[in-house]
Amino acid sequence: MNYKEFENTKIYNENVLDLYDDWESPTVIISDGAYGVNGFPTDPNNVSKLTNWYEEHIKNGAKMLLPKQHYGFGTQKSDGLLFIPY
């Protein structure tokens, strides 16, 4: 895994879909996800396809949450964050 560690914090530069199975439950996940502009290999080429792109991340991320945690997603195209309470 490609990451930098600072005190008790790890910052990964990887495809998160390759990390979910190996991670301990995190305190927070901050992700610069898809924008629907074909900006990276798996970024959809249309904003209308973002729901499908984020679905797998929401399912995998929600499995890792500890009680009282939230998983937030946001894009430049959205009006805010989508929070998934555990």
PDB file of N, CA, C and O in Angstrom:
ATOM      1  N   MET A   1       0.838  -1.176   0.000  1.00  0.00           N
ATOM      2  CA  MET A   1       0.000   0.000   0.000  1.00  0.00           C
ATOM      3  C   MET A   1       0.881   1.236   0.000  1.00  0.00           C
ATOM      4  O   MET A   1       1.918   1.284   0.661  1.00  0.00           O
ATOM      5  N   ASN A   2       0.448   2.225  -0.750  1.00  0.00           N
ATOM      6  CA  ASN A   2       1.185   3.472  -0.875  1.00  0.00           C
ATOM      7  C   ASN A   2       0.574   4.509   0.061  1.00  0.00           C
ATOM      8  O   ASN A   2      -0.496   5.047  -0.223  1.00  0.00           O
ATOM      9  N   TYR A   3       1.255   4.795   1.186  1.00  0.00           N
ATOM     10  CA  TYR A   3       0.736   5.793   2.116  1.00  0.00           C
ATOM     11  C   TYR A   3       1.880   6.488   2.848  1.00  0.00           C
ATOM     12  O   TYR A   3       3.003   5.986   2.901  1.00  0.00           O
ATOM     13  N   LYS A   4       1.570   7.646   3.407  1.00  0.00           N
ATOM     14  CA  LYS A   4       2.479   8.387   4.277  1.00  0.00           C
ATOM     15  C   LYS A   4       1.879   8.350   5.671  1.00  0.00           C
ATOM     16  O   LYS A   4       0.664   8.453   5.836  1.00  0.00           O
ATOM     17  N   GLU A   5       2.732   8.204   6.668  1.00  0.00           N
ATOM     18  CA  GLU A   5       2.244   8.150   8.044  1.00  0.00           C
ATOM     19  C   GLU A   5       2.805   9.328   8.830  1.00  0.00           C
ATOM     20  O   GLU A   5       4.007   9.594   8.803  1.00  0.00           O
ATOM     21  N   PHE A   6       1.923  10.026   9.526  1.00  0.00           N
ATOM     22  CA  PHE A   6       2.273  11.163  10.357  1.00  0.00           C
ATOM     23  C   PHE A   6       1.654  10.935  11.722  1.00  0.00           C
ATOM     24  O   PHE A   6       0.432  10.962  11.862  1.00  0.00           O
ATOM     25  N   GLU A   7       2.495  10.709  12.738  1.00  0.00           N
ATOM     26  CA  GLU A   7       2.028  10.367  14.069  1.00  0.00           C
ATOM     27  C   GLU A   7       1.068   9.183  13.965  1.00  0.00           C
ATOM     28  O   GLU A   7       1.501   8.095  13.586  1.00  0.00           O
ATOM     29  N   ASN A   8      -0.208   9.347  14.284  1.00  0.00           N
ATOM     30  CA  ASN A   8      -1.136   8.210  14.191  1.00  0.00           C
ATOM     31  C   ASN A   8      -2.116   8.382  13.031  1.00  0.00           C
ATOM     32  O   ASN A   8      -3.250   7.907  13.096  1.00  0.00           O
ATOM     33  N   THR A   9      -1.674   9.069  11.962  1.00  0.00           N
ATOM     34  CA  THR A   9      -2.512   9.326  10.787  1.00  0.00           C
ATOM     35  C   THR A   9      -1.844   8.755   9.550  1.00  0.00           C
ATOM     36  O   THR A   9      -0.644   8.940   9.342  1.00  0.00           O
ATOM     37  N   LYS A  10      -2.617   8.065   8.732  1.00  0.00           N
ATOM     38  CA  LYS A  10      -2.109   7.555   7.461  1.00  0.00           C
ATOM     39  C   LYS A  10      -2.854   8.221   6.318  1.00  0.00           C
ATOM     40  O   LYS A  10      -4.080   8.326   6.337  1.00  0.00           O
ATOM     41  N   ILE A  11      -2.101   8.668   5.324  1.00  0.00           N
ATOM     42  CA  ILE A  11      -2.683   9.261   4.124  1.00  0.00           C
ATOM     43  C   ILE A  11      -2.308   8.350   2.960  1.00  0.00           C
ATOM     44  O   ILE A  11      -1.130   8.161   2.656  1.00  0.00           O
ATOM     45  N   TYR A  12      -3.341   7.783   2.306  1.00  0.00           N
ATOM     46  CA  TYR A  12      -3.151   6.826   1.223  1.00  0.00           C
ATOM     47  C   TYR A  12      -3.298   7.515  -0.124  1.00  0.00           C
ATOM     48  O   TYR A  12      -4.108   8.427  -0.287  1.00  0.00           O
ATOM     49  N   ASN A  13      -2.509   7.067  -1.078  1.00  0.00           N
ATOM     50  CA  ASN A  13      -2.643   7.504  -2.465  1.00  0.00           C
ATOM     51  C   ASN A  13      -2.882   6.244  -3.289  1.00  0.00           C
ATOM     52  O   ASN A  13      -2.002   5.771  -4.008  1.00  0.00           O
ATOM     53  N   GLU A  14      -4.084   5.721  -3.164  1.00  0.00           N
ATOM     54  CA  GLU A  14      -4.453   4.453  -3.785  1.00  0.00           C
ATOM     55  C   GLU A  14      -5.916   4.512  -4.200  1.00  0.00           C
ATOM     56  O   GLU A  14      -6.651   5.411  -3.790  1.00  0.00           O
ATOM     57  N   ASN A  15      -6.325   3.569  -4.998  1.00  0.00           N
ATOM     58  CA  ASN A  15      -7.745   3.392  -5.292  1.00  0.00           C
ATOM     59  C   ASN A  15      -8.384   2.789  -4.049  1.00  0.00           C
ATOM     60  O   ASN A  15      -8.035   1.680  -3.642  1.00  0.00           O
ATOM     61  N   VAL A  16      -9.310   3.511  -3.452  1.00  0.00           N
ATOM     62  CA  VAL A  16      -9.908   3.079  -2.193  1.00  0.00           C
ATOM     63  C   VAL A  16     -10.603   1.723  -2.323  1.00  0.00           C
ATOM     64  O   VAL A  16     -10.701   0.990  -1.339  1.00  0.00           O
ATOM     65  N   LEU A  17     -11.078   1.384  -3.498  1.00  0.00           N
ATOM     66  CA  LEU A  17     -11.721   0.074  -3.679  1.00  0.00           C
ATOM     67  C   LEU A  17     -10.740  -1.064  -3.413  1.00  0.00           C
ATOM     68  O   LEU A  17     -11.153  -2.177  -3.090  1.00  0.00           O
ATOM     69  N   ASP A  18      -9.449  -0.788  -3.548  1.00  0.00           N
ATOM     70  CA  ASP A  18      -8.431  -1.794  -3.261  1.00  0.00           C
ATOM     71  C   ASP A  18      -8.046  -1.815  -1.779  1.00  0.00           C
ATOM     72  O   ASP A  18      -7.294  -2.693  -1.355  1.00  0.00           O
ATOM     73  N   LEU A  19      -8.540  -0.878  -0.999  1.00  0.00           N
ATOM     74  CA  LEU A  19      -8.133  -0.746   0.395  1.00  0.00           C
ATOM     75  C   LEU A  19      -9.180  -1.176   1.409  1.00  0.00           C
ATOM     76  O   LEU A  19      -8.823  -1.591   2.511  1.00  0.00           O
ATOM     77  N   TYR A  20     -10.453  -1.091   1.072  1.00  0.00           N
ATOM     78  CA  TYR A  20     -11.516  -1.339   2.053  1.00  0.00           C
ATOM     79  C   TYR A  20     -11.322  -2.641   2.829  1.00  0.00           C
ATOM     80  O   TYR A  20     -11.486  -2.654   4.049  1.00  0.00           O
ATOM     81  N   ASP A  21     -10.982  -3.716   2.159  1.00  0.00           N
ATOM     82  CA  ASP A  21     -10.881  -5.015   2.834  1.00  0.00           C
ATOM     83  C   ASP A  21      -9.716  -5.093   3.825  1.00  0.00           C
ATOM     84  O   ASP A  21      -9.746  -5.916   4.739  1.00  0.00           O
ATOM     85  N   ASP A  22      -8.695  -4.253   3.659  1.00  0.00           N
ATOM     86  CA  ASP A  22      -7.515  -4.329   4.515  1.00  0.00           C
ATOM     87  C   ASP A  22      -7.475  -3.270   5.609  1.00  0.00           C
ATOM     88  O   ASP A  22      -6.627  -3.343   6.498  1.00  0.00           O
ATOM     89  N   TRP A  23      -8.357  -2.302   5.566  1.00  0.00           N
ATOM     90  CA  TRP A  23      -8.372  -1.216   6.552  1.00  0.00           C
ATOM     91  C   TRP A  23      -9.040  -1.632   7.847  1.00  0.00           C
ATOM     92  O   TRP A  23      -9.970  -2.438   7.857  1.00  0.00           O
ATOM     93  N   GLU A  24      -8.540  -1.058   8.955  1.00  0.00           N
ATOM     94  CA  GLU A  24      -9.283  -1.097  10.206  1.00  0.00           C
ATOM     95  C   GLU A  24     -10.356  -0.017  10.078  1.00  0.00           C
ATOM     96  O   GLU A  24     -10.272   0.827   9.186  1.00  0.00           O
ATOM     97  N   SER A  25     -11.354  -0.031  10.946  1.00  0.00           N
ATOM     98  CA  SER A  25     -12.370   1.016  10.884  1.00  0.00           C
ATOM     99  C   SER A  25     -11.714   2.371  11.120  1.00  0.00           C
ATOM    100  O   SER A  25     -11.083   2.580  12.156  1.00  0.00           O
ATOM    101  N   PRO A  26     -11.854   3.287  10.174  1.00  0.00           N
ATOM    102  CA  PRO A  26     -11.192   4.583  10.300  1.00  0.00           C
ATOM    103  C   PRO A  26     -11.996   5.546  11.169  1.00  0.00           C
ATOM    104  O   PRO A  26     -13.192   5.359  11.390  1.00  0.00           O
ATOM    105  N   THR A  27     -11.319   6.566  11.651  1.00  0.00           N
ATOM    106  CA  THR A  27     -11.997   7.647  12.351  1.00  0.00           C
ATOM    107  C   THR A  27     -12.715   8.527  11.345  1.00  0.00           C
ATOM    108  O   THR A  27     -13.829   8.988  11.592  1.00  0.00           O
ATOM    109  N   VAL A  28     -12.073   8.759  10.212  1.00  0.00           N
ATOM    110  CA  VAL A  28     -12.666   9.586   9.156  1.00  0.00           C
ATOM    111  C   VAL A  28     -12.102   9.146   7.808  1.00  0.00           C
ATOM    112  O   VAL A  28     -10.951   8.719   7.714  1.00  0.00           O
ATOM    113  N   ILE A  29     -12.915   9.254   6.782  1.00  0.00           N
ATOM    114  CA  ILE A  29     -12.458   9.040   5.407  1.00  0.00           C
ATOM    115  C   ILE A  29     -12.716  10.337   4.665  1.00  0.00           C
ATOM    116  O   ILE A  29     -13.849  10.818   4.624  1.00  0.00           O
ATOM    117  N   ILE A  30     -11.674  10.904   4.080  1.00  0.00           N
ATOM    118  CA  ILE A  30     -11.815  12.093   3.253  1.00  0.00           C
ATOM    119  C   ILE A  30     -11.413  11.677   1.847  1.00  0.00           C
ATOM    120  O   ILE A  30     -10.308  11.182   1.625  1.00  0.00           O
ATOM    121  N   SER A  31     -12.310  11.881   0.915  1.00  0.00           N
ATOM    122  CA  SER A  31     -12.068  11.408  -0.436  1.00  0.00           C
ATOM    123  C   SER A  31     -12.385  12.486  -1.453  1.00  0.00           C
ATOM    124  O   SER A  31     -13.406  13.168  -1.357  1.00  0.00           O
ATOM    125  N   ASP A  32     -11.521  12.631  -2.408  1.00  0.00           N
ATOM    126  CA  ASP A  32     -11.790  13.503  -3.548  1.00  0.00           C
ATOM    127  C   ASP A  32     -12.260  12.577  -4.656  1.00  0.00           C
ATOM    128  O   ASP A  32     -11.471  12.115  -5.480  1.00  0.00           O
ATOM    129  N   GLY A  33     -13.548  12.319  -4.658  1.00  0.00           N
ATOM    130  CA  GLY A  33     -14.118  11.315  -5.550  1.00  0.00           C
ATOM    131  C   GLY A  33     -14.376  11.809  -6.952  1.00  0.00           C
ATOM    132  O   GLY A  33     -13.791  12.789  -7.415  1.00  0.00           O
ATOM    133  N   ALA A  34     -15.254  11.112  -7.600  1.00  0.00           N
ATOM    134  CA  ALA A  34     -15.587  11.395  -9.002  1.00  0.00           C
ATOM    135  C   ALA A  34     -16.364  12.700  -9.130  1.00  0.00           C
ATOM    136  O   ALA A  34     -17.096  13.102  -8.226  1.00  0.00           O
ATOM    137  N   TYR A  35     -16.187  13.345 -10.271  1.00  0.00           N
ATOM    138  CA  TYR A  35     -16.895  14.589 -10.582  1.00  0.00           C
ATOM    139  C   TYR A  35     -17.786  14.452 -11.816  1.00  0.00           C
ATOM    140  O   TYR A  35     -18.581  15.346 -12.107  1.00  0.00           O
ATOM    141  N   GLY A  36     -17.661  13.350 -12.536  1.00  0.00           N
ATOM    142  CA  GLY A  36     -18.447  13.184 -13.756  1.00  0.00           C
ATOM    143  C   GLY A  36     -17.905  13.989 -14.918  1.00  0.00           C
ATOM    144  O   GLY A  36     -18.663  14.436 -15.779  1.00  0.00           O
ATOM    145  N   VAL A  37     -16.580  14.177 -14.945  1.00  0.00           N
ATOM    146  CA  VAL A  37     -15.957  14.962 -16.017  1.00  0.00           C
ATOM    147  C   VAL A  37     -14.860  14.181 -16.737  1.00  0.00           C
ATOM    148  O   VAL A  37     -14.086  14.751 -17.507  1.00  0.00           O
ATOM    149  N   ASN A  38     -14.797  12.841 -16.478  1.00  0.00           N
ATOM    150  CA  ASN A  38     -13.772  11.991 -17.082  1.00  0.00           C
ATOM    151  C   ASN A  38     -12.362  12.474 -16.733  1.00  0.00           C
ATOM    152  O   ASN A  38     -11.456  12.449 -17.565  1.00  0.00           O
ATOM    153  N   GLY A  39     -12.197  12.918 -15.462  1.00  0.00           N
ATOM    154  CA  GLY A  39     -10.936  13.487 -15.024  1.00  0.00           C
ATOM    155  C   GLY A  39      -9.871  12.478 -14.634  1.00  0.00           C
ATOM    156  O   GLY A  39      -8.703  12.845 -14.502  1.00  0.00           O
ATOM    157  N   PHE A  40     -10.237  11.227 -14.447  1.00  0.00           N
ATOM    158  CA  PHE A  40      -9.292  10.150 -14.149  1.00  0.00           C
ATOM    159  C   PHE A  40      -9.906   8.863 -14.686  1.00  0.00           C
ATOM    160  O   PHE A  40     -11.083   8.855 -15.048  1.00  0.00           O
ATOM    161  N   PRO A  41      -9.137   7.771 -14.749  1.00  0.00           N
ATOM    162  CA  PRO A  41      -9.608   6.574 -15.458  1.00  0.00           C
ATOM    163  C   PRO A  41     -10.992   6.057 -15.079  1.00  0.00           C
ATOM    164  O   PRO A  41     -11.717   5.599 -15.962  1.00  0.00           O
ATOM    165  N   THR A  42     -11.393   6.108 -13.814  1.00  0.00           N
ATOM    166  CA  THR A  42     -12.713   5.566 -13.460  1.00  0.00           C
ATOM    167  C   THR A  42     -13.770   6.650 -13.233  1.00  0.00           C
ATOM    168  O   THR A  42     -14.887   6.340 -12.820  1.00  0.00           O
ATOM    169  N   ASP A  43     -13.435   7.906 -13.495  1.00  0.00           N
ATOM    170  CA  ASP A  43     -14.394   9.008 -13.360  1.00  0.00           C
ATOM    171  C   ASP A  43     -15.379   8.944 -14.530  1.00  0.00           C
ATOM    172  O   ASP A  43     -14.963   8.969 -15.688  1.00  0.00           O
ATOM    173  N   PRO A  44     -16.688   8.860 -14.234  1.00  0.00           N
ATOM    174  CA  PRO A  44     -17.663   8.818 -15.329  1.00  0.00           C
ATOM    175  C   PRO A  44     -17.554  10.074 -16.202  1.00  0.00           C
ATOM    176  O   PRO A  44     -17.097  11.124 -15.750  1.00  0.00           O
ATOM    177  N   ASN A  45     -17.973   9.944 -17.428  1.00  0.00           N
ATOM    178  CA  ASN A  45     -17.906  11.078 -18.348  1.00  0.00           C
ATOM    179  C   ASN A  45     -19.161  11.932 -18.317  1.00  0.00           C
ATOM    180  O   ASN A  45     -19.339  12.812 -19.160  1.00  0.00           O
ATOM    181  N   ASN A  46     -20.040  11.676 -17.340  1.00  0.00           N
ATOM    182  CA  ASN A  46     -21.296  12.399 -17.264  1.00  0.00           C
ATOM    183  C   ASN A  46     -21.753  12.424 -15.811  1.00  0.00           C
ATOM    184  O   ASN A  46     -21.693  11.408 -15.118  1.00  0.00           O
ATOM    185  N   VAL A  47     -22.208  13.585 -15.351  1.00  0.00           N
ATOM    186  CA  VAL A  47     -22.660  13.732 -13.970  1.00  0.00           C
ATOM    187  C   VAL A  47     -23.793  12.772 -13.641  1.00  0.00           C
ATOM    188  O   VAL A  47     -23.908  12.328 -12.499  1.00  0.00           O
ATOM    189  N   SER A  48     -24.620  12.447 -14.604  1.00  0.00           N
ATOM    190  CA  SER A  48     -25.757  11.551 -14.344  1.00  0.00           C
ATOM    191  C   SER A  48     -25.317  10.140 -13.960  1.00  0.00           C
ATOM    192  O   SER A  48     -26.130   9.363 -13.458  1.00  0.00           O
ATOM    193  N   LYS A  49     -24.061   9.796 -14.183  1.00  0.00           N
ATOM    194  CA  LYS A  49     -23.548   8.457 -13.859  1.00  0.00           C
ATOM    195  C   LYS A  49     -22.891   8.401 -12.474  1.00  0.00           C
ATOM    196  O   LYS A  49     -22.408   7.344 -12.068  1.00  0.00           O
ATOM    197  N   LEU A  50     -22.868   9.522 -11.748  1.00  0.00           N
ATOM    198  CA  LEU A  50     -22.197   9.556 -10.444  1.00  0.00           C
ATOM    199  C   LEU A  50     -22.852   8.657  -9.409  1.00  0.00           C
ATOM    200  O   LEU A  50     -22.163   8.090  -8.562  1.00  0.00           O
ATOM    201  N   THR A  51     -24.162   8.516  -9.462  1.00  0.00           N
ATOM    202  CA  THR A  51     -24.858   7.657  -8.494  1.00  0.00           C
ATOM    203  C   THR A  51     -24.300   6.247  -8.548  1.00  0.00           C
ATOM    204  O   THR A  51     -24.023   5.656  -7.504  1.00  0.00           O
ATOM    205  N   ASN A  52     -24.131   5.703  -9.727  1.00  0.00           N
ATOM    206  CA  ASN A  52     -23.578   4.349  -9.875  1.00  0.00           C
ATOM    207  C   ASN A  52     -22.139   4.289  -9.384  1.00  0.00           C
ATOM    208  O   ASN A  52     -21.744   3.300  -8.765  1.00  0.00           O
ATOM    209  N   TRP A  53     -21.350   5.322  -9.645  1.00  0.00           N
ATOM    210  CA  TRP A  53     -19.945   5.339  -9.237  1.00  0.00           C
ATOM    211  C   TRP A  53     -19.844   5.326  -7.715  1.00  0.00           C
ATOM    212  O   TRP A  53     -19.045   4.574  -7.157  1.00  0.00           O
ATOM    213  N   TYR A  54     -20.645   6.151  -7.036  1.00  0.00           N
ATOM    214  CA  TYR A  54     -20.563   6.257  -5.586  1.00  0.00           C
ATOM    215  C   TYR A  54     -21.207   5.091  -4.851  1.00  0.00           C
ATOM    216  O   TYR A  54     -20.877   4.852  -3.690  1.00  0.00           O
ATOM    217  N   GLU A  55     -22.110   4.363  -5.483  1.00  0.00           N
ATOM    218  CA  GLU A  55     -22.823   3.281  -4.809  1.00  0.00           C
ATOM    219  C   GLU A  55     -21.872   2.263  -4.185  1.00  0.00           C
ATOM    220  O   GLU A  55     -22.054   1.881  -3.029  1.00  0.00           O
ATOM    221  N   GLU A  56     -20.872   1.825  -4.922  1.00  0.00           N
ATOM    222  CA  GLU A  56     -19.926   0.828  -4.401  1.00  0.00           C
ATOM    223  C   GLU A  56     -19.137   1.387  -3.218  1.00  0.00           C
ATOM    224  O   GLU A  56     -18.848   0.663  -2.266  1.00  0.00           O
ATOM    225  N   HIS A  57     -18.791   2.665  -3.277  1.00  0.00           N
ATOM    226  CA  HIS A  57     -18.052   3.289  -2.175  1.00  0.00           C
ATOM    227  C   HIS A  57     -18.924   3.401  -0.928  1.00  0.00           C
ATOM    228  O   HIS A  57     -18.449   3.177   0.185  1.00  0.00           O
ATOM    229  N   ILE A  58     -20.182   3.744  -1.111  1.00  0.00           N
ATOM    230  CA  ILE A  58     -21.089   3.861   0.034  1.00  0.00           C
ATOM    231  C   ILE A  58     -21.286   2.498   0.693  1.00  0.00           C
ATOM    232  O   ILE A  58     -21.250   2.393   1.919  1.00  0.00           O
ATOM    233  N   LYS A  59     -21.492   1.461  -0.105  1.00  0.00           N
ATOM    234  CA  LYS A  59     -21.686   0.118   0.455  1.00  0.00           C
ATOM    235  C   LYS A  59     -20.447  -0.355   1.214  1.00  0.00           C
ATOM    236  O   LYS A  59     -20.560  -0.853   2.335  1.00  0.00           O
ATOM    237  N   ASN A  60     -19.264  -0.203   0.612  1.00  0.00           N
ATOM    238  CA  ASN A  60     -18.032  -0.669   1.254  1.00  0.00           C
ATOM    239  C   ASN A  60     -17.672   0.185   2.462  1.00  0.00           C
ATOM    240  O   ASN A  60     -17.290  -0.345   3.505  1.00  0.00           O
ATOM    241  N   GLY A  61     -17.788   1.483   2.330  1.00  0.00           N
ATOM    242  CA  GLY A  61     -17.439   2.374   3.420  1.00  0.00           C
ATOM    243  C   GLY A  61     -18.366   2.221   4.610  1.00  0.00           C
ATOM    244  O   GLY A  61     -17.915   2.254   5.755  1.00  0.00           O
ATOM    245  N   ALA A  62     -19.653   2.054   4.356  1.00  0.00           N
ATOM    246  CA  ALA A  62     -20.619   1.927   5.447  1.00  0.00           C
ATOM    247  C   ALA A  62     -20.358   0.683   6.286  1.00  0.00           C
ATOM    248  O   ALA A  62     -20.642   0.687   7.484  1.00  0.00           O
ATOM    249  N   LYS A  63     -19.830  -0.371   5.696  1.00  0.00           N
ATOM    250  CA  LYS A  63     -19.510  -1.595   6.438  1.00  0.00           C
ATOM    251  C   LYS A  63     -18.414  -1.355   7.473  1.00  0.00           C
ATOM    252  O   LYS A  63     -18.326  -2.075   8.468  1.00  0.00           O
ATOM    253  N   MET A  64     -17.582  -0.348   7.239  1.00  0.00           N
ATOM    254  CA  MET A  64     -16.424  -0.105   8.095  1.00  0.00           C
ATOM    255  C   MET A  64     -16.710   0.853   9.241  1.00  0.00           C
ATOM    256  O   MET A  64     -15.918   0.941  10.180  1.00  0.00           O
ATOM    257  N   LEU A  65     -17.813   1.564   9.183  1.00  0.00           N
ATOM    258  CA  LEU A  65     -18.071   2.610  10.162  1.00  0.00           C
ATOM    259  C   LEU A  65     -18.291   2.060  11.561  1.00  0.00           C
ATOM    260  O   LEU A  65     -18.902   1.009  11.750  1.00  0.00           O
ATOM    261  N   LEU A  66     -17.782   2.789  12.520  1.00  0.00           N
ATOM    262  CA  LEU A  66     -18.029   2.492  13.920  1.00  0.00           C
ATOM    263  C   LEU A  66     -19.328   3.183  14.327  1.00  0.00           C
ATOM    264  O   LEU A  66     -19.770   4.097  13.631  1.00  0.00           O
ATOM    265  N   PRO A  67     -19.951   2.777  15.431  1.00  0.00           N
ATOM    266  CA  PRO A  67     -21.169   3.464  15.880  1.00  0.00           C
ATOM    267  C   PRO A  67     -20.952   4.971  16.003  1.00  0.00           C
ATOM    268  O   PRO A  67     -19.899   5.424  16.451  1.00  0.00           O
ATOM    269  N   LYS A  68     -21.946   5.725  15.606  1.00  0.00           N
ATOM    270  CA  LYS A  68     -21.952   7.190  15.680  1.00  0.00           C
ATOM    271  C   LYS A  68     -21.067   7.862  14.631  1.00  0.00           C
ATOM    272  O   LYS A  68     -20.865   9.074  14.702  1.00  0.00           O
ATOM    273  N   GLN A  69     -20.538   7.127  13.671  1.00  0.00           N
ATOM    274  CA  GLN A  69     -19.745   7.737  12.610  1.00  0.00           C
ATOM    275  C   GLN A  69     -20.636   8.039  11.413  1.00  0.00           C
ATOM    276  O   GLN A  69     -21.713   7.463  11.257  1.00  0.00           O
ATOM    277  N   HIS A  70     -20.171   8.944  10.581  1.00  0.00           N
ATOM    278  CA  HIS A  70     -20.845   9.274   9.344  1.00  0.00           C
ATOM    279  C   HIS A  70     -19.835   9.200   8.203  1.00  0.00           C
ATOM    280  O   HIS A  70     -18.635   9.400   8.394  1.00  0.00           O
ATOM    281  N   TYR A  71     -20.343   8.913   7.041  1.00  0.00           N
ATOM    282  CA  TYR A  71     -19.515   8.822   5.852  1.00  0.00           C
ATOM    283  C   TYR A  71     -20.022   9.901   4.909  1.00  0.00           C
ATOM    284  O   TYR A  71     -21.163   9.829   4.453  1.00  0.00           O
ATOM    285  N   GLY A  72     -19.208  10.890   4.610  1.00  0.00           N
ATOM    286  CA  GLY A  72     -19.666  12.010   3.794  1.00  0.00           C
ATOM    287  C   GLY A  72     -19.014  12.038   2.430  1.00  0.00           C
ATOM    288  O   GLY A  72     -17.815  11.795   2.295  1.00  0.00           O
ATOM    289  N   PHE A  73     -19.806  12.333   1.426  1.00  0.00           N
ATOM    290  CA  PHE A  73     -19.318  12.479   0.062  1.00  0.00           C
ATOM    291  C   PHE A  73     -19.706  13.854  -0.447  1.00  0.00           C
ATOM    292  O   PHE A  73     -20.772  14.364  -0.102  1.00  0.00           O
ATOM    293  N   GLY A  74     -18.877  14.447  -1.241  1.00  0.00           N
ATOM    294  CA  GLY A  74     -19.239  15.712  -1.862  1.00  0.00           C
ATOM    295  C   GLY A  74     -18.517  15.866  -3.189  1.00  0.00           C
ATOM    296  O   GLY A  74     -17.419  15.339  -3.364  1.00  0.00           O
ATOM    297  N   THR A  75     -19.111  16.566  -4.101  1.00  0.00           N
ATOM    298  CA  THR A  75     -18.485  16.871  -5.380  1.00  0.00           C
ATOM    299  C   THR A  75     -18.741  18.332  -5.705  1.00  0.00           C
ATOM    300  O   THR A  75     -19.624  18.953  -5.114  1.00  0.00           O
ATOM    301  N   GLN A  76     -17.998  18.875  -6.616  1.00  0.00           N
ATOM    302  CA  GLN A  76     -18.211  20.257  -7.033  1.00  0.00           C
ATOM    303  C   GLN A  76     -19.578  20.421  -7.683  1.00  0.00           C
ATOM    304  O   GLN A  76     -20.128  21.522  -7.679  1.00  0.00           O
ATOM    305  N   LYS A  77     -20.120  19.384  -8.223  1.00  0.00           N
ATOM    306  CA  LYS A  77     -21.402  19.444  -8.904  1.00  0.00           C
ATOM    307  C   LYS A  77     -22.578  19.368  -7.942  1.00  0.00           C
ATOM    308  O   LYS A  77     -23.717  19.620  -8.334  1.00  0.00           O
ATOM    309  N   SER A  78     -22.312  19.021  -6.683  1.00  0.00           N
ATOM    310  CA  SER A  78     -23.421  18.823  -5.747  1.00  0.00           C
ATOM    311  C   SER A  78     -23.702  20.089  -4.953  1.00  0.00           C
ATOM    312  O   SER A  78     -22.891  21.015  -4.937  1.00  0.00           O
ATOM    313  N   ASP A  79     -24.830  20.121  -4.311  1.00  0.00           N
ATOM    314  CA  ASP A  79     -25.188  21.229  -3.434  1.00  0.00           C
ATOM    315  C   ASP A  79     -24.626  21.035  -2.045  1.00  0.00           C
ATOM    316  O   ASP A  79     -24.686  21.959  -1.233  1.00  0.00           O
ATOM    317  N   GLY A  80     -24.089  19.887  -1.744  1.00  0.00           N
ATOM    318  CA  GLY A  80     -23.569  19.618  -0.408  1.00  0.00           C
ATOM    319  C   GLY A  80     -23.045  18.211  -0.313  1.00  0.00           C
ATOM    320  O   GLY A  80     -22.669  17.600  -1.313  1.00  0.00           O
ATOM    321  N   LEU A  81     -23.023  17.711   0.883  1.00  0.00           N
ATOM    322  CA  LEU A  81     -22.514  16.364   1.129  1.00  0.00           C
ATOM    323  C   LEU A  81     -23.652  15.382   1.303  1.00  0.00           C
ATOM    324  O   LEU A  81     -24.731  15.728   1.783  1.00  0.00           O
ATOM    325  N   LEU A  82     -23.391  14.166   0.908  1.00  0.00           N
ATOM    326  CA  LEU A  82     -24.320  13.059   1.151  1.00  0.00           C
ATOM    327  C   LEU A  82     -23.787  12.330   2.380  1.00  0.00           C
ATOM    328  O   LEU A  82     -22.701  11.752   2.324  1.00  0.00           O
ATOM    329  N   PHE A  83     -24.521  12.345   3.479  1.00  0.00           N
ATOM    330  CA  PHE A  83     -24.075  11.685   4.693  1.00  0.00           C
ATOM    331  C   PHE A  83     -24.842  10.385   4.897  1.00  0.00           C
ATOM    332  O   PHE A  83     -26.069  10.354   4.804  1.00  0.00           O
ATOM    333  N   ILE A  84     -24.118   9.330   5.171  1.00  0.00           N
ATOM    334  CA  ILE A  84     -24.688   8.014   5.412  1.00  0.00           C
ATOM    335  C   ILE A  84     -24.454   7.683   6.884  1.00  0.00           C
ATOM    336  O   ILE A  84     -23.351   7.271   7.242  1.00  0.00           O
ATOM    337  N   PRO A  85     -25.466   7.852   7.756  1.00  0.00           N
ATOM    338  CA  PRO A  85     -25.258   7.514   9.165  1.00  0.00           C
ATOM    339  C   PRO A  85     -25.219   6.007   9.354  1.00  0.00           C
ATOM    340  O   PRO A  85     -25.903   5.269   8.645  1.00  0.00           O
ATOM    341  N   TYR A  86     -24.438   5.560  10.289  1.00  0.00           N
ATOM    342  CA  TYR A  86     -24.327   4.137  10.596  1.00  0.00           C
ATOM    343  C   TYR A  86     -25.414   3.768  11.544  1.00  0.00           C
ATOM    344  O   TYR A  86     -25.516   2.608  11.944  1.00  0.00           O
TER     345      TYR A  86
END
